[in-house]
Amino acid sequence: MSVRRVVPNVRSEDVAASRGFYGLLGFEEAMDLGWVVTLASPAHPGAQVSFMAADRTAPVVADVSVEVDDVDAVYEVVRGSGAEIVHPLQDEEWGVRRFFVRDPHGRVVNVLSHL
């Protein structure tokens, strides 16, 4: 198992304002699904931040997203640890397979792989 990318998720009631502010810092839109917008550095595309008011299919907005190479393997390890699964492992229509888990500090982590 390996980590491919880590993206902070910011709950935002005004995604346009968030996009505008982070644009001042040099971020550009990398993805806009209507309910979630991800901005990335043009010079370093792996440097990203996402904004959303609510998650389209999950009960909460995750605090951080961690992209891994094998989400099924990570899910089995995490589930076996007894950690709280907040959102079940499932394929999403926008091309990811993901689950949410709560870390020891109460933060929700969105663990995903692209399909």
Residue, then its C-alpha position, 0 to 999 in steps of 0.5 A: m500500500s502506498v499514499r499517492r496524494v493528501v488533500p485538505n478538505v475545507r468546509s465552505e459555505d461560499v465556495a466561490a469566495s474560497r476559490g477567489f481567495y486561494g486564487l490570490l495564492g496561485f491556486e487554479e481550479a483542477m476539478d469542479l463537481g458543483w458540490v466540491v471544488t479542488l484547486a491545485s498549484p499549476a507548478h506543483p499539481g499535487a499541492q491541492v486543497s478542496f472546498m465543499a459545503a456538504d458531501r454529495t453521498a457521505p454524511v459529513v465533510a471529511d477533514v482530509s482526503v488520502e489517495v492510496d494505490d489500493v483502497d480495498a487493502v487499506y479498508e481491510v487493514v483499517r476495519g480490522s483495527g477497529a477504527e470507526i468507519v464513518h462512510p462505507l467503502q463504495d464506488e462513486e459516480w465521479g470515478v473514485r472508490r472510497f470510505f471515510v474513517r475517524d482518526p484517534h483525534g475525531r477527524v474524518v479521513n476520506v480514503l480513496s483510489h481512482l477507478 
